[in-house]
């Protein structure tokens, strides 16, 4: 029997208690090791889809599976980590304590916890900042702390909900490159929500455009571009061709045409 998909969504719908249909018949299969970007207009259900994958919400229709089981099952939860839009750090606690919180809650001894935090901070380029407080860090550094906290449990699947949206373009591009490096080194499966078509075109092994509410996937583009990204990739012909394809799909969505996934 073949190995299960890292994430498997089949005809998933989401209707809120007030009757609002947020998602409609979303089907998406993500293999282990993929980096999938979800992009689309505000309110199309990108963040809702992440919450369904994480088991924070339950679908009103269809089926969600993580590594072959329901997201709320312990074997699924152990494989998942969620990085939110805001760093959501404890302002009174040091970087070390913020990053190590999931391990502390799991009962990992202090010495072992400290060693794992040190490794995670090195992974995101924050070695030497373990005792700093969040207010002493830039916005980009705070997001690195949040990512390190997500990585500390060594998840197989990392969910990120537009983590760099509030950052300036230079910092955002740098963190995009660092995230790609972490993904490549760790064998992670990544599901990344963004409003930026350029970010989706740059990061994803697959980029999915979602249509206006009720959200559904109207276009999916898989990359046949070099990994790791070479210098100046953002100005290459291949990148610009992919970006145009995503722009065209989003334009069709805004004009009311759903289209078909290729």
Secondary structure, DSSP 4 states (H G I P E B T S, - for coil): -PPPPSEEEEEEEEE-TTS-EEEEEEEEEE-TT-EEEEEESTTSSHHHHHHHHHTSS--SEEEEEETTB-TTSHHHHTTEEEE-SS----TTSBHHHHHHHHHHHTT--HHHHHHHHHHHHHHTT-TT-TT-BGGGS-HHHHHHHHHHHHHTT--SEEEEESTTTTS-HHHHHHHHHHHHHHHHHHT-EEEEEES-HHHHHHH-SEEEEEPSSSB-EEEEEE--S-SSPPTTGGGSHHHHHHHHHHHHHHHHHHTT------
